[in-house]
Amino acid sequence: MILASFEHITNEHITIALVGYIIVFTVLVSLVTLFYNLPKILSIEARNRLKKKGVDVSQQKEPTQVSGEENAAISMALHLFFSEIHDEESNVITIRKVSRSYSPWSSKIYGLNTLNRKNW
């Protein structure tokens, strides 16, 4: 039975492990924060575009955010559209043996099999 020995672990190893964990969790927390706030950022961007066009955003009753159901319907429509672009193939490969007695490659092979003893 092999027991794990911790005598080879130094302070440098612990520091490297802790820095790695801190980096990974920091990136994960920042990504969660970004994805959580992304709809808000996009709605602010849409309002700014509408203001530049001269549309009064304060009187607008329609929300600028798209609901989850609408996103699901749009993504399903895009998936169906892009899957119809490609042709359906049979996925069957047929290999037919074609016997040709002569080709330039076969004649070279026949020439290599006979030894030319005059040059030796």
N, C-alpha and C positions, 0 to 999 in steps of 0.2 A: 504494500500500500504506500503510495506516494503522498506525503503531506506537503502542503504549500508552505514555503518558508518566505517570510517577509524581510529577511535580513539583507537581501540585495536591493531593496527599495530605498533610494536615497531621497533627500529633500528636493533634488533637481527633478526627479521623476514625479513627485507629488505636485511640484509647482507646474510642470508641463501639463499634467492631467487637469489641475484646477483651472489653468488658463484656457485649456481646450473646452472644458465644460462651460466656463463663463462666456466664451465667444459663441458657442453653439446656442446657449439659452438666450443671449442678447440678440442674436440674429432672429431666433424664433419669435421672441416677444416683439421685435420691431416689425417683422412680417405680419404678425397677427394684428398689430396696431394699424399698419398700412392697409391691409385688406378690410379691416373693420371701418376705417374712415374713408375708404376710396369712394363709396357712393356720395358721401357728403362733399368730397373734393370735386367730383364730377358735376354735381348739381350746382355748386358755386361757379364752376367754369361755364356751365350752360347758361346760368343767369347772367354772367358777364357778357357772353356772346349776344344774348337777347338785348341787353342794355345797349350794346354797341350798335345793334340794328335799329334801336329806337322803340322797342316794345316795352311797355310799362309792366314790369315784373310784379309789382305789388298788387295789381288788380287781376292778375292771372289766377284762376281757380284751379286749373289743371296742374298737378304736381309734376316736377321735372324728373323725379326718380321713376325708374321702371321697377315694377313689382317682380317678385320671384317667379310667379306664374307666367308673366309675360316673357321673362328671360328664358324660361324652360321651353315655351312655345317657339320662340325665335331660334333657340339652339336646335330644337328638334327639326324645325323646317330647314335649317341650314344643313343638318346632317342628312336628311332625306334628299335634299337637292344635290349635295355633293356625292352621295352614294349612287344616284341615278346617272351621273356623268360617265362612270366607268362601265364598260361592257361586262356582262356576265360571261365568264369563261367556263369551259367544261372541266378543267383541271385534269384532263386525261392526256397522257403523253403516249404517243404511238411510235414505236421504233420498228422500222422496216429494214430488213437486211437487203442491201442491193449488191448483187455480185457483178462486179466488173473485172474482167480478167486483165485488162491493161489500163494502167495509168502511169503518168511520168514518175510518180513516187514508187510504185511497185517495181518499175524497171530499174530504178536506182538501188532498191533493196536487193534485187537479184544480182546486180553488178557488185554489190559489196560482199555478198556471200562467197563469190568465187575469188580465190586468192591469186594475185598476180605474182608468181614466184620469180619472174625475171628481174624485178627491181630489188629483190632481197639479196 
